[in-house]
Amino acid sequence: MKATCWYGKHDVRVENVPDPKILNARDAIVRVTSTAICGSDLHLYNGLVPGMERGDVLGHEFMGEVVEVGPSVRNLEIGDRVVVPFPIACGMCGACQAERFSLCENTNPNAELAEKLWGHSPAGIFGYSHLVGGFAGGQAELVRVPFADVGPIKITGDLRDEQVLFLSDVLPTGYMAAEMCGIRPGHVVAVWGAGPVGQMAMASARMLRAERVIAIDRFGERLRMARRHAGATDTIDYEEHDVLESLAELTGGRGPDACIDAVGMEAHGHGLLHAHDRVKQALRLETDRPTALRQAIQACANGGTVVIAGVYGGVVDKMPFGSLMNRSLTVRTGQCHVQHYMRPLLACIERGEIDPSFIVTHRLSLEDAARGYELFLHKQDGCTKVVLEAS
């Protein structure tokens, strides 16, 4: 089969690799119809995530048709159309029983590697390094799906792939971020990053009745998308305006009630502090650039909530923890517990309350995956989201 394989920084290749096989009674094999390049895939592409090996198959946002099931998988049948969540969850451990699926205790066979970096291990993740299991990803023609009796959700009816594909990651991730804000009537939510997760967080915040949603980015087309489709009431181009001053002006000096960092470890910025981050990251003295997170903490209203939805991998420097402590801020974060959100969000799509397909700007064949990564990395041609058609 064909698959998108990682060979190093800025080097991905579509190659022929062996077809996956059923290895466990709870496995399924899915023939991929649509898969997407995620912003967190760019962290792998940029060589910033440890635990990658040459030839690893990328991708954790995918859907398709079930072509084979293990003997213990009774909820799926051959021919079923499914969306697969990016965290792999067993369904039986304490974390899964609490519906904290991205913290599953049984699905990362390389847990000891994650424990060395993070203290404890999260769940296994498709196509996202050996740090989280080394599972082959979904930017391929076929995928082995472990614990298929827990993860995939069946899609019936005539919904297009692009309407439901993002149930695999960015829609639940954005919704969980908005939910963690604890939105109440009259609340103002600011979102750093108008990429796919940021757009979904904005749309979700509006669904949860935020009065105002402020989008922060540097790309005009993304800010326009936020206004037209995601419900943003205000936008800030951080290359044109000082973010903290603009937020203070928009909120009468109070700051937003909740701030969402939907950027993560490769945030852009300017000035001496951003230069400090770039140098330290290049020298491997700091793994992540937390520009957006610093701003979110400093901008947030007293007693407010800072939500981290963007991916961070390791250690950061010069964080304003005095601001967190002295102003009674709450920080909430985590990889999304996708399985918890898939069914209610599918119902929202079916009722027409949200159509996530508005984020798709580029549609390519799987063979063009390398071009898709370059388009997405450099935001060429207004690129916000790339969907690859695998079959």
N, C-alpha and C positions, 0 to 999 in steps of 0.2 A: 504494500500500500504506500501511498504518498503521505509524507508528514513534514511539518516544519521543524527543523532541527537546529539547535543552538551549537555554535562552534567557537564562540568567544565574543568579545566586545564588538558590536556592530557587524556581526557575521552570523546570519541565519540562512539556512539553505533548505529548499524543498527536495527531499530525497526519498528513495524507495527504502523502506524498512520492513522488517517482518510483521505480518499481521498479528494482532493480539489474540490471545487464547484465553479460554475460561481456565482460571487457576484455582478457584474456590467455588464452593456450591452456591455462594451468595453473589457471584459475579454475573454481569451481563455484558454483551458486546453491542455497542451502538454504532451504526453507520451514520457518520456525521453529515448533516445537510447544511448547517450554517454554524460558523464559529467566528469569534471576534478577537481583535487585538485590544487588550486592556491597557490602561495607563500603567498598571503595575508590571505588565510584561516589558515595558520600556526600561524598568529598573534592571531586569535581566539583560536586556539588549545593551544597556550601557555598562554592563559588567559590575554592578554594584551589590548584587546579592550573592553571598557565599554559597558554596555547595553545588554549583552547576558543573556538569561534566559534558565534554564534547559529545555531540550526538543526541543529547537530551531532547525529547519532543515537547514543544511548548504548547501553551494554551489552556485556559481554565474556564472560558465562556463558550459553551457549545450546546447544541441540541441535534437530534436526529431520530433515526428509526432503530428500534430494537431488532437485532438479527439473530441473537442467540442468548439464552438464559441458562444459568446454573439450576440444578435441581431444587434448591431451596428458595428460589425466587418465584413466589406465587402471585405477586401483585402486578407483574408485567408479562406480556405475551409478545411473541414475535410479531412484528408489524406495528406495535405501539409507537406512537410519536411522543417523544419525551424531551424535556429540558433537564439538564443535569446540573445540580448545584456544585460550586467549586470546592467547598470543604467536603471531605470524605468522612462520613460519620457512621458508627456501628449501630446506633440506636439503642444500645443496652447499658452503656456505662453511666456513671452518675451525671456527667456533663450532658450526655444525650437525653437522659431522663428529665433533666431540668431544661431541655430544649436550648442548651448552649452548644450547638452542634459544631461550631468551629473550634471548640475546646475538647473534642472527643479524645478520650484517653487511650483508645485502642488502634487508631488508624495510621499513626506515624511510626513505621518500622525503624526509623532513625532518630527516635526520641532523644537518645543520649547526645546527639549533635545539637539539637535545639536547646537542650537543657544547659549545655555549656555556654551558649550565647544568651539565653533568655531566662534561665533559672528553671523553667518548666516547659514542657512541650505543648504546642497546640495540635490540632488535628492534621492529618495528611491533606495535601492540596494537589490537585491535578496540575502538572506541568510547571511546577514552581520550585525547583531545586531539590536536592537530596536532603537539605535541611528539614524539609517537610515531607519526606517520604520518597522522593525520586519517582513519583508516578508519571507515566507518560501522559501528555496532555491532549487537548482536543483539537489542535490545529492540524488535523489529520483526517484521513478518510474513515478510519475505524478507531474506536477507543474501548479498552477494557474498563468497565465501571465496577469497582468493588462495592460491596454492600448495596447492591442495586435494589434491594427490598426496602431501603431506607431513603435513598437520595432522590432519584429521578421522579418528576411529576409528569403524568400523562396529559397530553394536549388533545382535546377533541374539537370538533367543529372546524370552521374555515379561517381561523386566525392565521395570519401570515407569520412566517418564521421571525421576521424582524419585530413583530408585536410582542412575542413571548421569549425570544432568545435571551433578553437581558434579565429575565427571572433567574438566570444562572449566577448573576453577580451584581451588576451595577444598579439595577432597580432596588433589590432588597438592601444593598449597601447604603444607597442614598436614603431609603425609607427608614432604615434603622438609625441612621445619623439624625434624621429629623425627629424621630420618635424619642431619641435620647435627649433631645433639647428640652423636653417637658413643656411643649408649647401650650400656652394659655391665651385666651382672648386678649388682643391688643399687643401681643409679643412681636418684637422685631428680631429677625434672624439674619445674620450675615454669613455668607458662604464664600470662602476663599477657594478659587478654582472653578471655572465654568466649563470644565471638561465633562465627560460622561457622568461620573459620580456626582460632581457638583450640580449638574443639570437635574439629575434625579433627586438629589437632596432638596433643591429648590422646589421642584414640583411637589415633592412629598410634604414639605413644610407648608405649602399652600393648601394641600389636601387636608392637613391637620389644623388648618385655620389660623396660620400665622397672618398677622395683619399686614406686615411688610417683610419682604425678602430682598436683601441687598446682595448683588452678585459682584465679585471682585476678580478681575482678570486683566490681561494685557492685550487680548485679541478681540478686535471689534466684532468679528463675526460670531464669536462665542457669546459676547455680551448681548448682541442682538438676538441670538437664539434664546438666551435666558429670558429676555423680555417677551418675545413672541410666543414661546412654547412652554417655558418652565415657570412662568408666573412671577418672575422678578419684578419688583416695583421700582427698584433703583439699581443703578450700575456704577461701578467705580473702575476706571482704567488706572491701574497703579503706576503706570509709566507716565501718566499725565497729572495725577493728583496724589497728594500725601494721604495714605489710607487712614491713618489714625485721625487726622484732622477732618477728613471727609465724613467718617463715621460719626465723629462727635457732632459735626454740623447737622447731619441727617437725623440724629437722635436727640437733639436738644442738649447735648453735652453728657447724656447718661451712658451712651454706648449701647450696642445691641444686647438684648436679653440673652441671646445664645449666639455662639460663634462656631461655625463648622469649618475645620481644616480638611478640605477635600483635595489637597495637593500632595502632602507627604514629603518624602525624603529628597526630592529633587526640586524644591521650590526655587523660583527665580526671584531676584531682587536687585538692589543697587546699593551703592555706598560701601563704607568700610566694613561693616559687619558681613555683608554678602561676600565681599572679597575674602574676608577671613574664613568664611565657610568653604569657599571654593578651593582655597589653598590647603586647608586642613583635610578636605575630602580627597584632594589629589594626592596628598602625602599619606593617606590612610590613617590620619590622626583623628578623624571624625568620619563616621560613615554616612551621615545624613545632613541635609541642609534644611534647618527648621525655620526658615524665614516666615512662612505663613503662620506657623504655630506661635512664634513669638508675638506676631502682630495680633493674632486672635486672643491671646491671653491679655495683652495690654489694652485691647479695644473693648473687651467684654465689660458689661455693666457690673457694678458691685453686686455680689451675690448671684451672678449669672452662671451660665454653663458653657464650657468649652468642650466641643465634641471633635474627636480626631477620627476621621474616616479615611484619610490618606494613609498609605502604607509607609511605615518606618521600619528599618531593619536592624539598627544597632544603637549607636550612641550619638548624642548631640551635645553641643556646647553652648554656653552663655544663655541659658534659659532663665526667664524672669520669674523664678519661684517665689521671690518675695511678693510679687504681684498676686500670685495665686493664693498665698497664705493670708496676706494682710487684707485682701478684699473678699475673702470667703467665696472664692470661685470653686465650682465643681468641675472636674474633668471626667469625661466618659469616653470610652474608646473600645476598639476590638474589631477583629475580623468578623464579618457578618455571619450570623447564625441563619444562613440562607434558608434551610429547610423549614424553619419556623415561619418564614414570611411568604413562601412561594404560593400557597393556596389562597390566602386572603388577597395577595396582590394580583394573582391570576383573575380572581373574581372582579377586582377593580378594572382590569383590562377588559374583561368580558362585558362589564356594565358601561364601558366607554368613559370611565372617570379619568383614565390616563392611557396614552398611547406612547410607549417609550421609543417607538421607531423614529421619532423626530430627531434623535441624536445622530442617526446614520447619515454620514456625508459621502462615504466612499464604499463601493461594492466591487470586490475583486474576486478572481478565482483563487483557489488555494495555491496554485502554481505561482501566483504573484505575491505571495506572502512577504518576501524580502522587500519588494517595492512598498507594500503596505506599511511595514515597519518604518521605512524611511519617510514616507508621507506623514505618518503619525508623529514621529519623533520631531520633525522639523515644522510641523503644522503647515505643510505645503498645501496649496489649493484649498485653503479653509478647512483642512482636515480636523474633524472632531471625533469621529468614530469610523473604524474600518471593519466591515463585515466580509468574511471570506466564505465563498460558496464552495463546499467541499465535494458536492455531488449534484 
